[in-house]
Amino acid sequence: MSIAFTEQSLQHCNTLGLPARTQVAVLDDEAAIPDLCGAPAGSPVFILGGGSNVLMQSQPRHRVLRVALRGIRLLQETADHWIIEAAAGESWHGFVTRCLEQGWPGLENLALIPGTVGAAPVQNIGAYGLELDQRLHSVVAWDLHAGRECALLPSDCGFAYRDSVFKRDGAGRWLIVRVRFALPKAWAPRLDYPDLRGHPGLQGDAPTPRQVYDAVCGIRRRKLPDPAVLGNAGSFFKNPVIDAARADALRQRFPDLRTYPQADGRVKLAAGWLIEQAGWKGRRLGPVGMHERQALVLVNHGGAQAADVQALAQAVRQGVRDRFDVDLEQEPVVLD
């Protein structure tokens, strides 16, 4: 079975809605994967999920493989966990919802994150006090350079904040086909995050997984624009992590600074707060801008190109650097 690439528009395949054209193919059968192995160095393949965390150049040099593999199953049940396997092309939010409906809680803090299951480990997605690697059992992926399928444990994935070996190794090496999760039978709500601690729907003695899920969905819908209505790639910048001494010095200058202590002694800052304080919340630069309700989200008001996004991102970074001497790092990966 072979995979055929044809030139196509990708404007409908990225949630920022940026125009792009390149050679594109769809993968809906794992039997076709060996055909991708050993591709010439001059024709790298970019693996695309839902396009929700991608900044596309107008004429990428990469060919694009859209992953459309489907399937969700209970792989194994142990005394402590349900081991759930989902194919890479499944909708992430659809998968979280399905798990909840089946009585497999544990992912509800990550509800309504756009994208696919296969893209989730690449970014080590996280929200409201939970990161994907805390629920991961293993990742089944093809190493396209070596031409073989691998099962990677969390310790093999090099997970960090919004980072993994799948991201660091760059386009053309890893093709995630299935992801397995270990969901706890002894479930307890994760309500550490301020938005959840104070949520009126979670003030009882024992909130249910469904109540946490509903609260997360409600918060996200209030704060974040729907990409189908207003093009965006979700959080455009990572929350910067700095050493404790530097955080203390910043707090002396800015008493309202939003800080989150980390296990390694460092301190995470709220990038959205920094951007807002630098004057960019709701502000536009040409056809793009930072969202009026959530300063961390860069939006396409219509007709934007990759260059417009890059110009705004640079202006926001410079504004935050000038005010706080803190550097922001872009979260979406670039298809160039």
The 8 nearest C-alpha neighbors of each residue, nearest first, counted from 0:
[[1, 31, 30, 2, 34, 32, 33, 28],
 [2, 0, 31, 34, 3, 32, 35, 33],
 [1, 3, 31, 4, 24, 34, 0, 26],
 [2, 4, 24, 1, 5, 23, 25, 22],
 [5, 3, 24, 23, 22, 2, 6, 62],
 [6, 4, 22, 23, 7, 3, 24, 21],
 [5, 7, 22, 21, 23, 20, 4, 8],
 [8, 6, 20, 21, 23, 22, 5, 9],
 [7, 9, 20, 10, 19, 21, 6, 18],
 [10, 8, 12, 19, 11, 20, 7, 18],
 [9, 11, 18, 16, 17, 12, 8, 19],
 [10, 12, 9, 13, 16, 14, 8, 17],
 [13, 11, 9, 10, 50, 14, 49, 16],
 [14, 12, 50, 16, 15, 11, 51, 10],
 [13, 15, 51, 16, 230, 231, 226, 232],
 [16, 14, 231, 230, 13, 232, 17, 299],
 [15, 17, 14, 10, 13, 230, 11, 18],
 [16, 18, 10, 15, 304, 303, 19, 55],
 [17, 19, 10, 57, 16, 9, 304, 20],
 [20, 18, 57, 9, 58, 8, 10, 56],
 [21, 19, 8, 58, 7, 9, 57, 6],
 [20, 22, 6, 7, 59, 62, 23, 58],
 [23, 21, 6, 62, 5, 4, 63, 7],
 [22, 24, 63, 4, 5, 64, 62, 6],
 [25, 23, 4, 64, 3, 65, 63, 5],
 [24, 26, 65, 64, 66, 27, 67, 23],
 [27, 25, 66, 67, 28, 65, 64, 68],
 [26, 28, 68, 67, 25, 66, 29, 69],
 [29, 27, 30, 26, 31, 68, 32, 67],
 [30, 28, 31, 32, 27, 26, 68, 176],
 [29, 31, 28, 32, 0, 33, 34, 1],
 [32, 30, 0, 29, 1, 34, 33, 28],
 [31, 33, 34, 29, 35, 30, 36, 28],
 [34, 32, 35, 36, 31, 146, 30, 143],
 [33, 35, 32, 36, 31, 1, 2, 0],
 [36, 34, 33, 32, 38, 37, 143, 31],
 [37, 35, 143, 146, 33, 38, 34, 144],
 [36, 38, 144, 39, 35, 143, 146, 145],
 [37, 39, 36, 35, 40, 42, 43, 144],
 [40, 38, 41, 42, 37, 43, 36, 35],
 [39, 41, 42, 43, 38, 37, 171, 44],
 [40, 42, 39, 43, 38, 61, 60, 44],
 [41, 43, 40, 39, 61, 44, 38, 62],
 [44, 42, 171, 61, 41, 62, 40, 45],
 [43, 45, 171, 62, 63, 61, 170, 46],
 [44, 46, 63, 170, 171, 61, 62, 64],
 [47, 45, 64, 63, 65, 44, 174, 48],
 [48, 46, 65, 64, 50, 45, 66, 63],
 [49, 47, 115, 50, 66, 118, 65, 114],
 [48, 50, 114, 51, 115, 47, 12, 13],
 [51, 49, 13, 48, 53, 12, 52, 14],
 [52, 50, 14, 232, 49, 114, 53, 13],
 [53, 51, 331, 232, 50, 332, 54, 233],
 [52, 54, 331, 332, 50, 333, 51, 55],
 [53, 55, 333, 334, 332, 331, 56, 305],
 [56, 54, 334, 333, 53, 305, 57, 19],
 [55, 57, 335, 305, 59, 58, 334, 19],
 [56, 58, 19, 18, 59, 20, 55, 305],
 [59, 57, 20, 19, 56, 21, 60, 335],
 [60, 58, 335, 61, 56, 21, 57, 334],
 [59, 61, 335, 58, 62, 21, 42, 43],
 [62, 60, 43, 59, 44, 45, 63, 42],
 [61, 63, 44, 22, 23, 45, 21, 43],
 [64, 62, 23, 45, 44, 46, 22, 61],
 [65, 63, 46, 24, 25, 23, 47, 45],
 [64, 66, 25, 47, 48, 26, 24, 46],
 [65, 67, 26, 88, 48, 68, 25, 64],
 [68, 66, 88, 27, 26, 69, 65, 25],
 [67, 69, 88, 27, 86, 87, 66, 28],
 [70, 68, 86, 89, 88, 67, 87, 71],
 [69, 71, 86, 85, 72, 89, 68, 84],
 [72, 70, 85, 84, 86, 69, 73, 83],
 [73, 71, 84, 74, 83, 85, 70, 82],
 [74, 72, 83, 75, 82, 84, 81, 71],
 [73, 75, 83, 82, 72, 84, 76, 81],
 [76, 74, 82, 73, 81, 77, 83, 80],
 [77, 75, 81, 82, 80, 78, 74, 73],
 [76, 78, 80, 79, 81, 75, 82, 184],
 [77, 79, 80, 76, 184, 81, 183, 185],
 [80, 78, 77, 184, 183, 185, 81, 76],
 [81, 79, 183, 77, 182, 184, 181, 76],
 [80, 82, 76, 182, 181, 83, 75, 77],
 [83, 81, 181, 75, 180, 74, 76, 73],
 [82, 84, 73, 180, 74, 179, 72, 81],
 [83, 85, 179, 72, 178, 71, 74, 73],
 [86, 84, 71, 178, 177, 70, 87, 179],
 [87, 85, 177, 69, 70, 68, 88, 89],
 [117, 86, 88, 116, 176, 177, 89, 68],
 [89, 87, 67, 68, 66, 69, 86, 115],
 [88, 90, 115, 69, 116, 87, 86, 91],
 [89, 91, 115, 93, 92, 94, 116, 114],
 [92, 90, 115, 116, 94, 93, 114, 89],
 [93, 91, 111, 95, 94, 110, 90, 112],
 [92, 94, 90, 96, 91, 95, 97, 89],
 [93, 95, 97, 91, 92, 96, 90, 98],
 [96, 94, 92, 98, 97, 93, 106, 110],
 [95, 97, 93, 99, 94, 98, 92, 100],
 [98, 96, 94, 100, 99, 95, 93, 101],
 [99, 97, 103, 101, 95, 100, 96, 94],
 [98, 100, 102, 96, 104, 103, 101, 97],
 [101, 99, 97, 98, 102, 96, 103, 104],
 [100, 102, 98, 99, 103, 97, 104, 96],
 [103, 101, 99, 100, 104, 98, 97, 208],
 [102, 104, 98, 99, 101, 182, 105, 81],
 [105, 103, 99, 102, 106, 208, 98, 182],
 [104, 106, 182, 107, 183, 186, 103, 134],
 [105, 107, 109, 108, 95, 104, 110, 134],
 [106, 108, 212, 110, 109, 105, 211, 95],
 [109, 107, 106, 110, 127, 215, 126, 129],
 [108, 110, 107, 106, 126, 112, 125, 111],
 [111, 109, 107, 92, 112, 108, 95, 216],
 [110, 112, 92, 216, 113, 109, 219, 91],
 [113, 111, 110, 92, 109, 114, 91, 124],
 [114, 112, 111, 51, 91, 92, 115, 49],
 [115, 113, 49, 51, 91, 90, 48, 50],
 [114, 116, 90, 91, 118, 117, 89, 48],
 [115, 117, 91, 87, 119, 118, 89, 90],
 [87, 118, 116, 115, 119, 175, 88, 176],
 [117, 119, 121, 115, 116, 120, 48, 114],
 [118, 120, 116, 121, 124, 117, 122, 123],
 [121, 119, 123, 122, 118, 117, 124, 131],
 [122, 120, 165, 118, 166, 119, 123, 163],
 [121, 123, 161, 162, 124, 120, 119, 163],
 [124, 122, 120, 161, 131, 121, 162, 119],
 [125, 123, 122, 119, 131, 130, 161, 120],
 [124, 126, 130, 129, 131, 109, 123, 127],
 [125, 127, 129, 128, 109, 108, 130, 124],
 [128, 126, 192, 129, 108, 125, 195, 109],
 [127, 129, 192, 126, 191, 189, 130, 190],
 [130, 128, 125, 126, 127, 108, 131, 133],
 [131, 129, 125, 132, 133, 124, 126, 123],
 [130, 132, 133, 123, 134, 124, 125, 135],
 [131, 133, 135, 134, 130, 123, 153, 158],
 [134, 132, 131, 130, 135, 129, 136, 153],
 [135, 133, 132, 181, 131, 180, 182, 136],
 [136, 134, 180, 132, 137, 133, 181, 131],
 [135, 137, 180, 181, 179, 152, 134, 153],
 [138, 136, 152, 179, 151, 135, 153, 178],
 [137, 139, 178, 151, 150, 179, 140, 177],
 [140, 138, 150, 177, 149, 176, 178, 175],
 [141, 139, 175, 176, 174, 149, 148, 138],
 [140, 142, 148, 174, 147, 143, 173, 149],
 [141, 143, 173, 145, 144, 147, 172, 146],
 [142, 144, 36, 146, 172, 145, 141, 173],
 [143, 145, 142, 146, 172, 37, 36, 171],
 [146, 144, 142, 143, 147, 36, 37, 141],
 [147, 145, 143, 36, 144, 142, 37, 33],
 [148, 146, 142, 141, 145, 149, 143, 144],
 [147, 149, 141, 140, 142, 150, 139, 146],
 [150, 148, 140, 139, 141, 151, 147, 142],
 [149, 151, 139, 138, 140, 137, 152, 148],
 [152, 150, 138, 137, 155, 149, 139, 153],
 [151, 153, 137, 155, 154, 136, 138, 150],
 [154, 152, 156, 155, 137, 151, 135, 132],
 [153, 155, 152, 156, 157, 158, 151, 137],
 [156, 154, 152, 153, 151, 157, 164, 158],
 [155, 157, 153, 164, 158, 154, 163, 151],
 [158, 156, 163, 164, 155, 154, 159, 153],
 [157, 159, 163, 156, 162, 123, 164, 160],
 [160, 158, 162, 161, 163, 157, 123, 122],
 [159, 161, 162, 123, 158, 122, 163, 124],
 [162, 160, 122, 123, 159, 124, 163, 330],
 [161, 163, 159, 122, 160, 158, 123, 166],
 [164, 162, 158, 157, 165, 166, 121, 156],
 [163, 165, 167, 157, 166, 156, 168, 158],
 [166, 164, 163, 121, 168, 167, 173, 169],
 [165, 167, 164, 163, 121, 169, 168, 162],
 [166, 168, 164, 169, 165, 163, 162, 170],
 [169, 167, 166, 165, 164, 172, 170, 173],
 [170, 168, 167, 166, 171, 172, 165, 173],
 [171, 169, 45, 172, 44, 43, 168, 46],
 [170, 172, 44, 43, 45, 173, 169, 143],
 [171, 173, 143, 144, 142, 170, 174, 169],
 [174, 172, 142, 141, 165, 143, 175, 171],
 [173, 175, 141, 140, 176, 142, 46, 172],
 [176, 174, 140, 117, 177, 139, 173, 141],
 [175, 177, 87, 140, 139, 86, 174, 117],
 [178, 176, 86, 139, 87, 85, 175, 138],
 [177, 179, 138, 85, 84, 139, 137, 86],
 [180, 178, 84, 137, 136, 83, 138, 135],
 [179, 181, 135, 136, 83, 82, 134, 182],
 [182, 180, 82, 136, 134, 80, 81, 135],
 [181, 183, 81, 80, 105, 180, 134, 82],
 [184, 182, 80, 185, 186, 79, 181, 105],
 [183, 185, 80, 186, 79, 182, 81, 103],
 [186, 184, 183, 187, 79, 80, 182, 104],
 [187, 185, 184, 183, 105, 188, 104, 182],
 [186, 188, 189, 185, 105, 208, 183, 207],
 [187, 189, 190, 186, 208, 206, 211, 207],
 [190, 188, 191, 187, 128, 129, 108, 192],
 [191, 189, 195, 196, 192, 188, 128, 127],
 [192, 190, 189, 128, 196, 193, 195, 127],
 [191, 193, 127, 128, 195, 190, 194, 196],
 [194, 192, 196, 195, 197, 191, 190, 127],
 [195, 193, 192, 196, 197, 198, 127, 218],
 [194, 196, 198, 190, 193, 197, 192, 191],
 [197, 195, 193, 190, 194, 198, 192, 191],
 [196, 198, 195, 194, 199, 193, 202, 201],
 [197, 199, 195, 200, 201, 196, 194, 202],
 [200, 198, 201, 202, 197, 195, 196, 214],
 [199, 201, 198, 202, 214, 210, 203, 211],
 [202, 200, 199, 198, 206, 203, 210, 211],
 [201, 203, 199, 200, 204, 198, 206, 197],
 [204, 202, 205, 201, 206, 200, 199, 207],
 [205, 203, 206, 202, 201, 207, 188, 200],
 [204, 206, 203, 207, 201, 188, 202, 187],
 [207, 205, 201, 203, 210, 204, 208, 211],
 [206, 208, 210, 209, 205, 211, 188, 201],
 [209, 207, 211, 210, 212, 104, 107, 206],
 [208, 210, 212, 207, 211, 213, 99, 107],
 [209, 211, 213, 207, 212, 208, 206, 214],
 [210, 212, 214, 208, 209, 213, 215, 107],
 [211, 213, 107, 209, 215, 210, 214, 208],
 [214, 212, 210, 216, 211, 215, 217, 209],
 [213, 215, 211, 217, 212, 216, 210, 218],
 [216, 214, 218, 212, 217, 213, 211, 219],
 [217, 215, 213, 219, 214, 218, 111, 220],
 [216, 218, 214, 220, 215, 219, 213, 221],
 [219, 217, 215, 221, 220, 216, 214, 222],
 [218, 220, 222, 216, 221, 217, 223, 215],
 [221, 219, 217, 218, 223, 222, 216, 224],
 [222, 220, 218, 219, 223, 217, 224, 292],
 [221, 223, 219, 220, 292, 293, 218, 224],
 [222, 224, 219, 220, 221, 293, 225, 292],
 [223, 225, 226, 229, 222, 220, 228, 231],
 [224, 226, 227, 228, 229, 223, 230, 220],
 [227, 225, 230, 229, 228, 231, 14, 224],
 [226, 228, 225, 229, 230, 14, 224, 231],
 [229, 227, 226, 225, 230, 224, 231, 300],
 [230, 228, 226, 227, 225, 224, 231, 299],
 [229, 231, 15, 226, 299, 14, 298, 16],
 [232, 230, 15, 298, 226, 14, 233, 297],
 [233, 231, 51, 52, 15, 14, 234, 235],
 [232, 234, 296, 231, 235, 52, 51, 297],
 [235, 233, 296, 295, 236, 232, 330, 297],
 [234, 236, 330, 296, 329, 297, 233, 295],
 [237, 235, 329, 330, 328, 234, 327, 295],
 [238, 236, 330, 328, 239, 329, 327, 270],
 [237, 239, 270, 269, 268, 267, 236, 240],
 [240, 238, 268, 267, 237, 327, 241, 270],
 [241, 239, 267, 266, 268, 238, 265, 242],
 [242, 240, 266, 265, 267, 239, 243, 246],
 [241, 243, 265, 245, 244, 266, 246, 240],
 [244, 242, 246, 265, 245, 266, 247, 241],
 [245, 243, 247, 246, 242, 248, 241, 265],
 [244, 246, 248, 247, 243, 242, 249, 241],
 [245, 247, 243, 249, 244, 248, 250, 242],
 [248, 246, 250, 244, 245, 249, 243, 251],
 [247, 249, 245, 251, 246, 250, 244, 252],
 [248, 250, 246, 252, 251, 247, 253, 245],
 [251, 249, 253, 254, 247, 252, 248, 256],
 [252, 250, 248, 249, 253, 254, 247, 246],
 [251, 253, 249, 250, 254, 248, 256, 247],
 [252, 254, 250, 255, 256, 251, 249, 248],
 [255, 253, 250, 256, 251, 252, 249, 257],
 [256, 254, 253, 257, 250, 258, 252, 272],
 [255, 257, 253, 254, 250, 258, 249, 268],
 [258, 256, 269, 268, 255, 272, 259, 267],
 [259, 257, 268, 267, 256, 266, 260, 269],
 [258, 260, 267, 266, 261, 268, 257, 269],
 [261, 259, 266, 265, 267, 258, 264, 262],
 [262, 260, 265, 263, 266, 264, 259, 267],
 [261, 263, 264, 260, 265, 266, 259, 267],
 [262, 264, 261, 265, 260, 266, 242, 243],
 [265, 263, 261, 262, 243, 266, 260, 242],
 [264, 266, 242, 243, 261, 263, 241, 260],
 [265, 267, 260, 241, 261, 240, 259, 243],
 [266, 268, 240, 259, 258, 239, 260, 238],
 [269, 267, 258, 239, 238, 257, 270, 240],
 [270, 268, 238, 272, 271, 257, 273, 258],
 [269, 271, 238, 273, 272, 268, 274, 295],
 [270, 272, 295, 294, 274, 269, 273, 275],
 [273, 271, 275, 269, 270, 274, 276, 257],
 [272, 274, 270, 276, 271, 275, 277, 319],
 [275, 273, 277, 271, 272, 276, 279, 294],
 [274, 276, 280, 272, 278, 277, 279, 273],
 [275, 277, 273, 278, 274, 272, 279, 280],
 [278, 276, 274, 275, 319, 318, 279, 273],
 [279, 277, 275, 276, 280, 274, 282, 318],
 [278, 280, 282, 275, 274, 277, 281, 289],
 [281, 279, 294, 275, 282, 289, 291, 278],
 [291, 282, 280, 290, 289, 279, 288, 283],
 [283, 281, 279, 280, 288, 289, 284, 291],
 [284, 282, 288, 287, 285, 289, 281, 286],
 [283, 285, 287, 288, 311, 286, 282, 307],
 [284, 286, 287, 283, 307, 288, 303, 311],
 [285, 287, 300, 303, 301, 299, 284, 302],
 [288, 286, 299, 300, 284, 285, 298, 283],
 [289, 287, 283, 298, 282, 297, 284, 290],
 [288, 290, 297, 281, 294, 280, 296, 282],
 [289, 291, 281, 293, 294, 296, 292, 297],
 [281, 290, 292, 280, 293, 289, 294, 282],
 [293, 291, 290, 222, 294, 281, 223, 280],
 [294, 292, 290, 295, 296, 291, 222, 223],
 [293, 295, 280, 271, 290, 289, 296, 275],
 [294, 296, 271, 234, 293, 235, 236, 270],
 [297, 295, 234, 233, 294, 235, 290, 289],
 [296, 298, 289, 288, 231, 235, 290, 295],
 [299, 297, 231, 288, 230, 287, 289, 290],
 [298, 300, 287, 230, 301, 303, 231, 286],
 [299, 301, 286, 287, 298, 229, 230, 302],
 [302, 300, 299, 303, 286, 287, 230, 16],
 [301, 303, 286, 304, 300, 299, 17, 16],
 [304, 302, 286, 301, 307, 299, 17, 287],
 [305, 303, 307, 306, 17, 18, 302, 308],
 [304, 306, 308, 307, 56, 309, 55, 17],
 [305, 307, 309, 304, 308, 310, 56, 303],
 [308, 306, 310, 304, 305, 309, 303, 311],
 [309, 307, 305, 311, 306, 310, 312, 287],
 [308, 310, 312, 306, 307, 311, 313, 305],
 [311, 309, 307, 313, 308, 312, 306, 314],
 [312, 310, 314, 308, 313, 309, 315, 284],
 [313, 311, 309, 315, 314, 310, 308, 316],
 [312, 314, 316, 310, 311, 315, 309, 317],
 [313, 315, 311, 317, 312, 316, 318, 310],
 [316, 314, 318, 312, 317, 313, 311, 319],
 [317, 315, 313, 319, 318, 314, 327, 320],
 [316, 318, 320, 314, 315, 319, 321, 313],
 [317, 319, 315, 321, 320, 316, 277, 314],
 [320, 318, 322, 316, 321, 317, 277, 323],
 [321, 319, 324, 325, 317, 323, 318, 322],
 [320, 322, 318, 319, 324, 323, 317, 325],
 [323, 321, 319, 320, 324, 318, 277, 325],
 [322, 324, 325, 320, 319, 321, 249, 273],
 [325, 323, 320, 321, 322, 326, 319, 317],
 [326, 324, 320, 323, 319, 327, 239, 321],
 [325, 327, 320, 316, 328, 324, 319, 239],
 [328, 326, 316, 239, 236, 325, 329, 237],
 [327, 329, 236, 237, 330, 326, 239, 238],
 [328, 330, 236, 235, 331, 237, 327, 312],
 [329, 331, 236, 235, 237, 328, 332, 234],
 [332, 330, 52, 53, 329, 54, 235, 333],
 [331, 333, 53, 54, 52, 330, 334, 329],
 [334, 332, 54, 53, 335, 55, 331, 56],
 [335, 333, 55, 54, 56, 59, 332, 53],
 [334, 59, 56, 333, 60, 55, 61, 58]]
